[in-house]
Amino acid sequence: MVLPENDSCPFCRSKNAAYVKNVSNYNLYECKDCTIQFFSPRVFDTQVYVGEKVSAIYADYHNMRTRPTIWLLELMKVLKKINFNFDNKLILEIGAGDALNFEYLTNQFNIRKENYEILELDYKSVETAKKRGVVKAYTQFFDATFANEKQSHYDILIITEVVEHQDDLKTFLENAQSILKPNGFIIITTPNRERPFIFMGEKTDAPPHHFLRYNLDFFKKNFQNKIHYAGYYYFNHDNIIQFSKAVSLSKFKSKSFWLLFYPLYLVKDIAGKLMNNGEGLVVLLKK
C-alpha cells in the first residue's frame, strides 16, 4: 500500500495544513480544508501492542475485559434509542480487540454470533476473542487485498477506537465503503480532540499509538449527507475507576494506586458534562 506523503492530509490529500503543536516529539498539524488533525511522521509499528508506552492498555485486552467501555455503553444506548436494526445483518468489526463489543452487542441485540465477524491484527487479542465465542476472526491488516475479496459483502461495519490509528484515512474509508452493501452502515467511535483536559493521558493519544485526531465538526463537514447519528460519549463512575486503574498500572506497574488518579478523572468528567463536550465521539454513517 502506497502511503501519502507525511506532509499532506491523510484524508483529503491537501497540503494546506497548519502546525498545531509537538507531542512526544511528533508534530501535530491541522488540515485547513477538511479540518482533521494529523501527526507527522506516521509510521505504523506493530510493537505498539507490547511496547512500554501503552502495554498496560493491551494487557487488559489479553486478560479478557469484562466491564463495558465508555464508548460501548453510549453506543448501546444510541442504538436502542434509534431502534437500529441488526436483524439478519452480516457484521464485520474492524480492530475488534478482545471482542468485548461482540459479547455485549450479541447479548443486547438480535445478532446471531455466526453473523458477527471480526478483524484484529493483535493475535493475542484474537485468542481472547475466540474464548468469548467469536466464530470467524481474521488476523490481518484491513487493506485493499481484504477489501477486494469482500466487495459489497457486509451490512454493518463496527469501527470503535480505530480510525485514530490510521496513517491513511482516505484509503481506509474507501476500502470500508467498498465492502459495504448498498444502504449499509459504518459505526464509529473515536476520542474527541476537544475533550476537557486533553493533556491527561495525551502521550497515548500520539504516535505510534494514535496518528489522527477528530472533533464532531470534522464529521459534520465531510460526511453531512451520510450522517445517521453523531454525538458524544462520557465517563460514568465505573469507567472513571477503570481509567484510574489503567493510569496507575501504566505509572507504577500496579493498579493499587488508582485512588491517586480518581479525583482527576472525576473533575474531568464533570467538566465535560457541564461543557457538553464529551471524551469521545459516536458516529453512524450510512452508505
C-alpha positions in Angstrom: 0.0 0.0 0.0 1.4 3.4 -1.0 1.0 5.9 1.8 0.5 9.7 1.2 3.4 12.0 1.9 3.6 12.8 5.6 3.2 16.5 5.0 -0.1 16.0 3.2 -3.5 15.4 4.7 -4.2 11.7 5.2 -7.9 12.3 4.4 -8.3 14.9 1.7 -4.7 14.9 0.4 -4.4 18.7 0.8 -1.0 20.2 1.6 -2.7 23.2 3.1 -2.0 22.4 6.8 -1.2 24.5 9.9 1.2 23.4 12.6 -0.6 22.9 16.0 2.0 21.6 18.5 4.5 19.0 19.3 3.5 15.9 21.3 6.1 13.2 22.3 8.5 14.5 19.6 5.8 14.3 16.8 4.5 17.4 15.1 0.7 17.8 15.0 -0.9 19.6 12.1 -4.5 20.6 11.2 -5.7 20.5 7.6 -7.2 23.8 6.7 -9.5 22.1 4.1 -11.1 19.1 5.8 -10.1 20.2 9.5 -8.7 16.8 10.5 -5.6 16.9 12.8 -2.7 14.5 11.9 0.7 13.8 13.2 3.9 13.7 11.2 5.6 11.3 10.7 3.0 8.5 10.6 4.9 5.2 10.8 3.0 2.2 12.0 4.7 -0.1 14.5 3.2 -3.5 15.4 5.3 -3.4 18.6 2.8 -0.8 19.9 0.8 -3.7 21.4 3.7 -4.9 23.6 5.8 -1.7 24.0 6.2 0.1 27.3 4.3 3.1 26.2 0.8 1.5 26.0 1.4 -2.0 27.1 -0.8 -1.6 30.1 -3.8 -0.9 27.8 -3.4 -4.0 25.8 -2.6 -6.2 28.9 -6.3 -5.7 29.8 -7.3 -6.9 26.3 -5.3 -10.0 26.6 -6.8 -10.8 30.1 -10.3 -10.6 28.7 -12.0 -7.4 29.9 -15.5 -7.8 31.5 -16.7 -4.2 32.0 -18.1 -2.3 29.1 -16.0 0.7 27.9 -17.4 4.3 27.9 -17.9 4.2 24.1 -19.6 0.8 24.2 -22.1 2.0 26.8 -23.0 5.1 24.8 -23.1 3.1 21.6 -25.6 0.6 23.0 -27.7 3.5 24.4 -27.7 5.2 21.0 -28.6 2.0 19.0 -31.5 1.3 21.3 -32.7 4.9 21.1 -32.8 5.0 17.3 -34.1 1.4 17.1 -31.2 0.3 15.0 -32.0 -2.9 13.1 -29.5 -5.8 13.4 -31.9 -8.5 12.2 -30.1 -11.0 9.9 -27.4 -8.4 9.2 -23.8 -9.5 8.4 -21.4 -7.6 10.6 -17.6 -7.0 10.5 -15.9 -5.4 13.4 -12.5 -3.9 12.3 -10.0 -3.7 15.1 -12.1 -5.7 17.4 -9.5 -6.2 20.2 -10.6 -8.9 22.6 -14.2 -8.8 21.2 -15.8 -7.0 24.2 -18.1 -5.3 21.8 -19.1 -8.7 20.3 -20.0 -10.1 23.7 -22.2 -7.1 24.7 -23.8 -6.4 21.3 -24.8 -10.0 20.6 -26.3 -10.2 24.1 -28.2 -6.9 23.9 -29.5 -7.0 20.3 -30.9 -9.6 17.9 -27.5 -10.6 16.4 -26.6 -14.2 15.5 -23.0 -14.9 16.5 -22.4 -16.6 13.1 -23.2 -13.2 11.5 -20.6 -11.3 13.5 -17.1 -11.5 12.1 -14.0 -9.7 13.5 -10.7 -8.5 12.1 -7.9 -7.8 14.5 -4.1 -7.5 13.9 -3.1 -8.4 17.5 -3.1 -12.2 17.7 -3.2 -12.3 21.5 -6.5 -10.3 21.4 -7.9 -12.7 18.8 -7.1 -15.6 21.1 -9.1 -13.9 23.8 -11.9 -13.1 21.3 -12.3 -16.8 20.4 -12.7 -17.6 24.1 -15.7 -15.3 24.0 -17.3 -17.3 21.3 -16.3 -15.4 18.1 -16.9 -17.8 15.2 -14.9 -16.1 12.5 -11.8 -14.0 13.0 -9.3 -12.5 10.5 -5.9 -11.9 12.0 -4.5 -9.4 9.3 -4.4 -5.9 8.1 -7.6 -4.3 6.8 -6.2 -3.4 3.4 -7.1 -3.5 -0.4 -6.4 -7.2 -0.6 -9.0 -7.9 2.1 -11.4 -5.3 0.6 -11.1 -6.8 -2.9 -12.1 -10.2 -1.6 -15.2 -8.8 0.3 -16.7 -6.4 -2.1 -20.3 -5.4 -1.1 -20.3 -8.2 1.4 -21.3 -6.7 4.8 -24.4 -4.8 6.0 -22.7 -3.2 9.0 -19.1 -2.3 9.9 -18.2 -1.6 13.5 -15.1 0.5 14.0 -14.6 1.6 17.6 -11.5 3.4 18.7 -9.8 2.5 15.4 -9.9 5.5 13.0 -7.4 7.5 15.2 -4.9 4.7 14.5 -4.9 5.1 10.7 -2.0 6.5 8.8 -4.0 6.8 5.6 -7.7 7.5 6.4 -8.7 8.1 2.8 -7.7 4.6 1.7 -9.1 3.1 4.9 -12.5 4.6 4.4 -12.5 3.8 0.7 -11.9 0.2 1.5 -14.6 0.3 4.2 -17.1 1.7 1.8 -16.3 -0.9 -0.9 -17.1 -3.9 1.4 -20.4 -2.5 2.4 -23.7 -3.4 0.7 -25.9 -0.6 -0.6 -27.6 1.2 2.4 -25.0 -0.4 4.8 -23.8 1.4 7.9 -20.5 2.3 9.4 -20.5 2.7 13.2 -17.5 4.7 14.5 -16.3 5.8 17.9 -13.1 7.8 18.4 -11.6 10.1 21.0 -12.7 13.8 20.9 -9.7 16.1 20.4 -11.7 18.9 22.1 -12.4 16.9 25.3 -11.7 18.7 28.6 -8.1 18.5 29.9 -6.8 16.7 26.9 -3.3 16.8 28.4 -4.3 14.0 30.7 -3.1 10.8 29.0 -2.2 12.7 25.8 1.0 10.7 25.4 -1.1 7.7 24.4 -3.0 9.9 22.0 0.1 10.3 19.8 2.3 8.1 17.6 3.0 5.3 17.3 -0.4 4.7 19.0 -2.6 7.3 17.5 -2.0 9.2 14.3 -5.2 11.3 13.8 -7.5 13.5 15.9 -11.1 14.3 15.3 -13.9 16.6 16.5 -17.6 16.5 15.8 -17.3 19.3 13.2 -14.9 17.2 11.1 -17.7 14.5 10.6 -20.4 17.1 10.1 -18.3 19.0 7.5 -17.2 16.0 5.5 -20.0 13.5 5.9 -23.0 15.7 6.2 -25.2 13.7 3.7 -24.2 10.3 5.3 -24.6 11.0 9.0 -27.3 8.9 10.6 -26.3 9.9 14.1 -23.5 12.0 15.7 -22.9 12.7 19.3 -20.5 12.4 22.3 -19.7 9.7 24.9 -19.0 10.5 28.5 -17.5 8.8 31.6 -19.6 7.0 34.2 -18.4 6.0 37.7 -17.2 2.6 36.7 -15.3 4.0 33.8 -13.6 6.6 35.9 -12.3 3.8 38.2 -11.2 1.8 35.1 -9.2 4.7 33.7 -7.7 5.5 37.1 -6.5 1.9 37.4 -5.1 1.9 33.9 -3.1 5.0 34.6 -1.9 3.5 37.9 -0.8 0.4 36.1 1.0 2.4 33.5 2.8 4.7 36.0 3.5 2.2 38.8 3.1 -1.2 37.2 0.3 -1.8 39.7 -3.4 -0.8 39.9 -3.1 -0.4 43.6 -2.6 3.4 43.4 -5.7 4.1 41.4 -7.2 6.4 44.1 -4.5 8.9 43.4 -5.9 9.5 39.9 -9.6 9.1 40.6 -10.2 12.8 41.6 -8.6 14.0 38.4 -10.9 11.9 36.2 -13.9 12.8 38.3 -13.3 16.5 37.7 -12.6 15.8 34.0 -16.0 14.1 33.7 -17.9 16.8 35.5 -16.2 19.5 33.3 -17.1 17.6 30.1 -20.8 17.3 31.1 -21.0 20.9 32.1 -19.5 22.0 28.8 -21.5 19.5 26.8 -18.2 18.3 25.4 -17.5 14.5 25.7 -14.5 12.4 25.9 -15.2 10.9 22.5 -17.5 10.7 19.5 -20.1 8.2 18.4 -20.9 8.5 14.7 -23.1 6.4 12.4 -22.7 6.8 8.7 -25.0 5.4 6.0 -23.6 4.4 2.6 
